[in-house]
């Protein structure tokens, strides 16, 4: 009879521990404490590829200081406000900002293509992108000119002849 009494408390104790662990597990799962049980999945982040580039003038002036090295490009430039235009073979539309450079008495039109409200590409403009654009003076670019005495920031040739003001 002592054998029966010794076995029974061990079984009762094991069952109590198992019940306690099961209750703790269920409570943890209901409160969201285990690997996402009871949690709603996070919604996918939706990004607008055509967000309007609100600060486009400053963004482009900053970008051009690293891409342009001829001081003549910084004087007398014009910029048009962002407009949705076809890009990538005309299949999709993105905001395009047209920039007209008039340095060295030579007009060159470039396009800055925006993606998600940030400049993505700086390319030669196509007629479909910039013909008839309402250009305005790009005064922000006047203040971003590279140092005329820094030979690493000017185009090839004689800087004294090119940078005469």
C-alpha positions in Angstrom: 0.0 0.0 0.0 2.8 2.4 0.5 3.8 1.8 -3.1 0.4 3.1 -4.2 0.6 6.2 -2.1 4.2 7.0 -3.3 3.2 6.8 -7.0 -0.1 8.7 -6.7 1.4 12.0 -5.4 4.1 12.0 -8.2 1.4 11.5 -10.8 -0.7 14.3 -9.2 2.3 16.6 -9.0 3.2 15.9 -12.7 -0.4 16.6 -13.8 -0.5 19.8 -11.9 2.8 21.0 -13.5 1.5 20.0 -16.9 -1.7 21.9 -16.3 0.2 25.0 -15.1 2.4 25.0 -18.2 -0.5 24.6 -20.5 -2.4 27.5 -18.8 0.8 29.7 -19.0 1.2 28.8 -22.7 -2.4 29.6 -23.5 -2.3 32.9 -21.6 1.0 33.9 -23.4 -0.5 33.0 -26.8 -3.6 35.1 -26.1 -1.6 38.1 -25.1 0.5 38.0 -28.3 3.7 37.0 -26.5 4.6 34.0 -28.7 5.8 34.6 -32.3 2.9 36.5 -33.6 0.0 34.5 -32.2 -2.9 36.8 -31.7 -1.2 39.7 -33.7 -2.4 41.2 -36.9 0.1 41.1 -39.7 1.7 44.5 -40.4 0.3 46.1 -43.5 2.6 46.3 -46.5 4.2 49.7 -46.9 2.7 51.4 -49.9 5.1 53.8 -51.7 3.8 56.3 -54.2 6.3 56.3 -57.2 4.8 59.6 -58.3 5.0 61.7 -55.1 5.2 65.4 -56.0 8.8 66.7 -55.6 8.0 69.6 -53.3 11.6 70.8 -52.8 12.7 70.2 -56.4 14.7 73.4 -56.9 17.0 72.9 -54.0 17.3 69.1 -54.7 18.4 69.7 -58.3 20.8 72.6 -57.4 22.5 70.3 -54.9 22.6 67.4 -57.3 24.0 69.6 -60.1 27.0 70.7 -57.9 28.3 67.2 -58.1 27.4 66.6 -61.8 28.4 69.9 -63.4 31.9 71.2 -63.5 31.8 74.1 -66.0 31.0 77.4 -64.3 29.2 78.6 -67.4 26.5 75.9 -66.8 25.7 77.6 -63.5 25.0 81.0 -65.0 21.8 81.8 -66.8 20.2 78.4 -66.3 16.4 78.0 -66.4 14.1 75.4 -64.7 10.5 74.3 -65.3 8.2 73.0 -62.5 7.6 69.3 -62.2 5.2 67.8 -64.7 4.0 64.2 -65.2 5.6 63.1 -68.4 6.0 59.7 -70.1 9.4 58.0 -69.5 10.9 54.6 -70.2 9.7 54.4 -73.8 6.4 56.1 -72.9 5.1 53.2 -70.9 5.0 54.9 -67.5 4.7 58.5 -66.3 6.9 60.1 -63.6 7.5 63.7 -62.6 10.0 65.3 -64.9 11.8 68.6 -64.2 13.4 70.3 -67.3 16.5 72.3 -66.9 17.9 74.5 -69.7 21.5 75.4 -69.7 22.7 78.4 -71.8 26.5 78.4 -71.0 28.9 79.2 -73.9 26.0 80.5 -76.0 24.9 76.8 -76.4 21.5 75.7 -75.3 21.3 72.2 -73.7 18.1 70.8 -72.2 18.3 68.1 -69.5 15.6 66.3 -67.7 15.6 65.2 -64.0 13.3 62.2 -63.6 11.8 61.8 -60.2 10.8 58.6 -58.4 9.2 58.6 -55.0 9.7 62.4 -54.7 13.5 62.2 -55.1 15.7 62.8 -58.2 16.4 59.4 -59.8 17.9 60.2 -63.2 19.6 63.2 -64.9 19.4 62.7 -68.7 19.3 64.5 -72.0 15.7 65.6 -72.5 13.5 64.4 -75.3 11.3 66.8 -77.2 8.2 65.1 -75.6 9.5 65.8 -72.1 10.5 69.5 -72.3 9.1 71.2 -75.4 6.8 74.0 -74.3 7.9 73.8 -70.7 7.2 77.0 -68.7 10.8 77.9 -67.8 11.8 80.2 -65.0 15.2 81.6 -64.0 17.1 79.0 -61.9 18.5 81.5 -59.4 19.4 78.8 -56.8 22.0 77.4 -59.2 23.8 80.8 -59.3 24.7 80.4 -55.6 26.1 76.8 -56.1 28.9 77.6 -58.6 32.1 75.7 -58.2 35.3 77.6 -57.2 36.7 79.0 -60.5 40.3 78.4 -59.2 39.8 74.7 -58.5 41.0 72.9 -61.6 39.3 69.7 -60.5 35.9 71.4 -60.8 36.1 72.9 -64.3 35.8 71.4 -67.7 38.9 70.8 -69.9 40.4 73.8 -71.5 41.8 77.1 -70.4 39.8 78.2 -67.3 41.0 81.8 -67.7 39.4 82.0 -71.2 36.3 80.1 -70.3 35.5 81.8 -66.9 35.8 85.4 -68.0 32.9 87.3 -66.5 
